[in-house]
Amino acid sequence: MSGAVGSRGAGLGGGGPVVAVMDACRRDGRGGSPTAVVDETRPGGTALRDEQRRAVAGLAGTSHAVFVSALGDSAVRLRFFTGAGELPACGHGTVAALGFLAGRSGAADFRAVLRTAAGEFHGRAVRRGAEWAAAFETGPVEVRDPDRRPAPGRLDRVLHALGLAADPLAAAGSRIAALGRPRLLVPVSDRSRLATLSPNPAHLQEACDRLALLGCYVFHAPPDGSRVTARMFAPSIGVPEDVANANSTACLAALLAGTGRRTISVDMGDSLGTPSTITAEVRTEDDPAPPTTRTGSRAPWVHVGGSVALRRTFRLRPP
């Protein structure tokens, strides 16, 4: 992999790790969610403490950081951090890690077994010119109705914080989906409604924390089956708005599969000036080509991914 290497003060001991900033889930060769990737298996590398791992995303100018370590036999451990702490899973972080690992390996078609706090699954990255087409299989996605009774700490507070308290579609169509951590999927009727949302991060965090939600994935899915648009608000993990969120897109794919729609493409990031696109395809144990890792679960699995490219590399150095 190539990229300009620079120095930057980080308050980390020793020589500091090399950080690769990968743009994950790009759209038409641009944009994507910048994600810091740190290889913790390089010989002579300095092991970081978790409080230092939490600092890496901010030092890299990204919302998330993923730490990779080889386990042998094509298996790789992934750990995900934001400034607020560790996450059990991160979809665009997984896409970024796959692109990074593929570039490091030099293989045109890279495959690996990925192990995270949320489970073990298979990933693949195929070179496409200057980019990698990276995808992985999620674990089973569980989708359920939220408690709609009006009471403190329930759905009405979340919708109010989003500015959607009076939206009948949002109230009737919201679902809780779990993949690693639960999040709220909230439909809106048109793209303009989605584009003008401006939730108060503090109010939304309080409402989401009461329901133990990762955040809210607000989406518009046109009935004609054309491309979906979405925005992800996750102040509870220190991310007011995410450029791209692959795991929430996988959750949406599982929800829409109930309407017969098994494959989706979702545009995100336009409100932040960073266009991103994520693709997702639903698979079940009954499919002719079922998920690679069988669990016996009847819940749908999702094959999710996007294009990824290296933006830059640099070394974190002591101040």
Wavefront OBJ file of the C-alpha trace (Angstrom):
o trace
v 0.000 0.000 0.000
v 1.230 3.487 -0.740
v 0.587 6.834 0.854
v 2.364 9.852 2.281
v 3.785 9.260 5.738
v 3.902 12.190 8.115
v 4.368 12.767 11.824
v 1.858 13.989 14.315
v 1.880 14.464 18.074
v -0.389 12.005 19.826
v 0.731 11.607 23.394
v 1.445 7.903 22.818
v 4.504 6.178 24.210
v 7.364 4.739 22.165
v 7.542 5.368 18.452
v 3.786 5.304 18.063
v 1.801 3.133 15.645
v 1.410 3.676 11.911
v -2.161 4.635 11.073
v -3.774 4.067 7.677
v -6.785 6.251 6.974
v -9.109 4.299 4.679
v -12.139 5.810 2.922
v -14.814 3.142 3.329
v -18.004 2.812 1.282
v -17.046 5.315 -1.425
v -19.464 6.407 -4.137
v -18.331 6.572 -7.754
v -14.680 6.906 -6.795
v -15.044 9.635 -4.189
v -16.180 10.270 -0.628
v -16.542 7.406 1.812
v -16.219 7.333 5.582
v -12.615 8.045 6.666
v -11.653 5.318 9.135
v -8.377 4.876 11.005
v -6.845 1.384 10.763
v -3.975 0.331 13.031
v -2.068 -2.923 12.508
v -1.118 -4.240 15.939
v 0.752 -7.309 14.685
v 3.758 -5.628 13.081
v 7.090 -6.746 14.593
v 8.371 -4.246 17.142
v 5.013 -2.486 17.330
v 4.030 -0.752 20.549
v 0.971 -2.240 22.234
v -1.636 0.380 23.053
v -3.841 0.596 26.108
v -7.584 0.942 25.565
v -7.577 4.594 26.629
v -4.977 5.214 23.893
v -7.058 3.296 21.369
v -10.006 5.572 22.176
v -7.837 8.573 21.291
v -6.714 7.349 17.865
v -9.863 8.264 15.906
v -9.729 11.863 17.099
v -6.007 12.121 16.381
v -6.595 10.745 12.881
v -9.528 13.064 12.217
v -11.967 10.154 11.862
v -15.072 9.060 13.760
v -13.924 5.448 14.240
v -10.727 3.450 14.521
v -10.228 -0.280 13.962
v -7.320 -2.287 15.349
v -6.296 -5.444 13.494
v -4.167 -8.333 14.716
v -3.386 -11.557 12.875
v -4.352 -14.811 14.586
v -2.966 -17.246 11.970
v -4.768 -19.509 9.466
v -6.241 -16.449 7.659
v -8.003 -15.339 10.850
v -7.859 -11.703 11.979
v -9.105 -10.099 15.178
v -10.783 -6.694 14.818
v -11.456 -4.239 17.649
v -13.394 -1.016 17.102
v -13.161 2.256 19.042
v -14.609 5.738 18.996
v -13.643 8.497 21.397
v -16.449 7.290 23.674
v -15.197 3.702 23.995
v -15.097 0.269 22.379
v -17.826 -1.081 20.082
v -18.618 -4.789 19.622
v -19.001 -4.282 15.866
v -18.567 -1.620 13.184
v -19.618 -2.256 9.595
v -17.701 0.461 7.767
v -14.748 -0.245 10.081
v -14.842 -3.847 8.869
v -14.922 -2.683 5.231
v -11.950 -0.390 5.950
v -10.023 -3.215 7.637
v -10.648 -5.574 4.715
v -9.334 -3.004 2.240
v -6.279 -2.391 4.415
v -5.531 -6.108 4.842
v -6.035 -6.781 1.135
v -3.625 -4.005 0.191
v -1.032 -5.246 2.658
v -1.313 -8.809 1.367
v -0.857 -7.858 -2.296
v -3.517 -10.402 -3.302
v -6.021 -9.420 -5.988
v -8.701 -11.483 -4.212
v -8.239 -11.415 -0.437
v -10.294 -13.502 2.004
v -10.159 -13.751 5.776
v -12.024 -15.030 8.807
v -12.842 -12.014 10.962
v -13.252 -12.274 14.722
v -14.847 -9.483 16.722
v -16.551 -9.129 20.081
v -19.835 -9.696 18.223
v -18.778 -13.018 16.652
v -16.882 -14.635 13.803
v -17.657 -14.172 10.117
v -16.068 -14.220 6.666
v -14.857 -11.238 4.662
v -13.518 -10.658 1.165
v -11.903 -7.810 -0.765
v -11.364 -7.818 -4.541
v -9.180 -5.245 -6.270
v -10.998 -2.878 -8.629
v -8.330 -0.535 -9.992
v -7.314 1.877 -7.227
v -10.097 0.621 -4.936
v -11.160 -2.584 -3.254
v -14.666 -4.001 -3.347
v -14.950 -5.261 0.230
v -17.828 -7.164 1.809
v -18.560 -9.424 4.740
v -21.355 -11.521 6.193
v -23.014 -10.201 9.300
v -24.358 -12.366 12.058
v -28.134 -12.891 12.316
v -30.121 -9.630 12.400
v -33.004 -9.471 14.868
v -35.780 -6.957 14.115
v -38.636 -6.189 16.529
v -41.303 -3.619 17.302
v -40.437 -0.973 19.898
v -42.647 -0.265 22.894
v -44.970 2.438 21.545
v -46.737 3.289 24.809
v -46.338 6.994 25.641
v -44.115 7.136 28.709
v -40.801 8.692 29.734
v -37.879 6.939 28.113
v -39.829 5.316 25.300
v -40.128 5.806 21.557
v -41.885 9.178 21.691
v -38.866 10.810 23.332
v -36.542 9.547 20.599
v -38.812 10.763 17.796
v -39.172 14.122 19.503
v -35.382 14.486 19.710
v -35.149 13.663 15.988
v -37.795 16.261 15.144
v -40.199 13.542 13.971
v -42.714 13.485 16.820
v -45.550 14.537 14.488
v -44.546 12.250 11.618
v -47.089 9.396 11.346
v -44.824 7.190 9.202
v -41.944 7.500 11.656
v -44.209 6.684 14.596
v -45.854 3.677 12.950
v -42.910 2.310 10.998
v -40.004 2.500 13.445
v -38.355 -0.794 14.372
v -35.535 -1.809 16.687
v -32.869 -3.907 14.964
v -29.968 -5.609 16.708
v -26.611 -6.414 15.152
v -23.946 -6.060 17.802
v -26.012 -3.375 19.555
v -29.650 -2.352 19.007
v -30.479 0.723 16.993
v -33.749 2.352 15.869
v -34.689 2.239 12.174
v -36.934 5.219 11.395
v -38.682 5.674 8.009
v -39.582 9.066 6.538
v -41.764 9.743 3.526
v -39.372 11.650 1.241
v -35.766 12.685 0.745
v -36.353 16.342 1.532
v -37.695 15.427 4.978
v -34.594 13.340 5.565
v -32.244 16.078 4.338
v -33.656 18.747 6.649
v -33.380 16.768 9.884
v -31.263 18.541 12.505
v -31.593 16.708 15.819
v -30.191 18.060 19.055
v -27.317 15.671 19.869
v -27.635 16.013 23.651
v -31.399 15.400 23.639
v -31.067 12.492 21.229
v -28.288 10.916 23.280
v -30.386 11.092 26.440
v -33.397 9.547 24.685
v -31.315 6.778 23.088
v -29.493 6.017 26.344
v -32.813 5.445 28.101
v -33.594 2.692 25.585
v -29.986 1.395 25.386
v -29.893 2.283 21.683
v -26.708 2.749 19.678
v -28.471 5.489 17.719
v -31.076 6.189 15.035
v -30.890 5.249 11.366
v -33.394 7.446 9.537
v -34.145 6.369 5.970
v -36.279 6.912 2.894
v -36.986 3.778 0.845
v -38.874 4.689 -2.369
v -41.737 2.275 -3.077
v -40.517 1.840 -6.673
v -37.431 0.004 -5.406
v -34.927 2.695 -6.384
v -31.915 3.618 -4.291
v -32.465 4.221 -0.577
v -31.133 7.295 1.251
v -30.316 7.323 4.955
v -28.689 9.239 7.793
v -27.287 7.730 11.000
v -27.271 9.726 14.239
v -25.283 8.111 17.055
v -24.320 10.660 19.739
v -24.373 7.901 22.373
v -21.089 6.577 20.935
v -19.643 10.028 20.309
v -20.739 10.291 16.644
v -23.374 13.025 16.099
v -23.793 11.838 12.493
v -22.058 8.983 10.683
v -20.818 9.359 7.097
v -21.612 5.678 6.433
v -23.027 2.950 8.628
v -22.866 -0.516 7.104
v -24.265 -2.484 10.038
v -27.364 -0.291 10.214
v -27.748 -0.715 6.453
v -27.622 -4.479 7.017
v -30.372 -4.069 9.610
v -32.473 -2.119 7.115
v -31.937 -4.835 4.501
v -33.247 -7.412 6.977
v -36.310 -5.233 7.610
v -37.055 -4.619 3.926
v -36.620 -8.311 3.125
v -40.037 -8.750 4.709
v -41.474 -6.773 1.772
v -39.715 -9.010 -0.776
v -36.786 -6.644 -1.342
v -33.627 -8.721 -0.829
v -30.955 -6.358 -2.214
v -30.514 -2.653 -1.516
v -28.070 0.180 -2.241
v -28.099 3.014 0.277
v -26.673 6.512 -0.170
v -25.397 8.263 2.950
v -23.073 11.144 3.820
v -24.486 13.794 1.467
v -25.560 16.006 4.381
v -21.905 15.998 5.512
v -20.489 16.645 2.042
v -18.976 13.149 1.889
v -21.006 10.905 -0.444
v -21.038 7.227 0.497
v -22.839 4.143 -0.760
v -23.373 0.786 0.935
v -24.812 -2.347 -0.665
v -26.538 -5.162 1.199
v -28.077 -8.498 0.233
v -30.174 -10.619 2.583
v -29.467 -14.331 2.914
v -31.082 -17.013 5.061
v -30.300 -20.601 6.024
v -32.815 -21.730 3.375
v -31.011 -20.078 0.449
v -29.193 -22.242 -2.127
v -26.046 -20.256 -1.179
v -26.582 -19.807 2.567
v -24.339 -17.826 4.900
v -20.821 -19.227 5.162
v -21.077 -19.618 8.915
v -24.198 -21.533 9.875
v -25.777 -21.026 13.275
v -29.214 -22.602 12.910
v -30.804 -19.166 13.421
v -33.925 -18.359 11.405
v -33.066 -14.662 11.509
v -31.703 -13.253 8.231
v -28.011 -12.770 7.583
v -26.794 -9.941 5.378
v -23.903 -9.708 2.922
v -22.897 -6.042 3.202
v -20.052 -3.939 1.849
v -18.755 -1.129 -0.305
v -15.741 0.304 -2.113
v -12.680 1.277 -0.069
v -9.410 3.073 -0.834
v -6.377 4.297 1.069
v -6.372 8.039 1.737
v -3.079 8.421 3.636
v -0.785 6.905 6.254
v 1.046 8.578 9.121
v 2.761 7.713 12.373
v 1.422 8.805 15.723
v 4.332 10.253 17.679
v 4.872 11.439 21.239
v 4.320 15.203 21.703
l 1 2 3 4 5 6 7 8 9 10 11 12 13 14 15 16 17 18 19 20 21 22 23 24 25 26 27 28 29 30 31 32 33 34 35 36 37 38 39 40 41 42 43 44 45 46 47 48 49 50 51 52 53 54 55 56 57 58 59 60 61 62 63 64 65 66 67 68 69 70 71 72 73 74 75 76 77 78 79 80 81 82 83 84 85 86 87 88 89 90 91 92 93 94 95 96 97 98 99 100 101 102 103 104 105 106 107 108 109 110 111 112 113 114 115 116 117 118 119 120 121 122 123 124 125 126 127 128 129 130 131 132 133 134 135 136 137 138 139 140 141 142 143 144 145 146 147 148 149 150 151 152 153 154 155 156 157 158 159 160 161 162 163 164 165 166 167 168 169 170 171 172 173 174 175 176 177 178 179 180 181 182 183 184 185 186 187 188 189 190 191 192 193 194 195 196 197 198 199 200 201 202 203 204 205 206 207 208 209 210 211 212 213 214 215 216 217 218 219 220 221 222 223 224 225 226 227 228 229 230 231 232 233 234 235 236 237 238 239 240 241 242 243 244 245 246 247 248 249 250 251 252 253 254 255 256 257 258 259 260 261 262 263 264 265 266 267 268 269 270 271 272 273 274 275 276 277 278 279 280 281 282 283 284 285 286 287 288 289 290 291 292 293 294 295 296 297 298 299 300 301 302 303 304 305 306 307 308 309 310 311 312 313 314 315 316 317 318 319
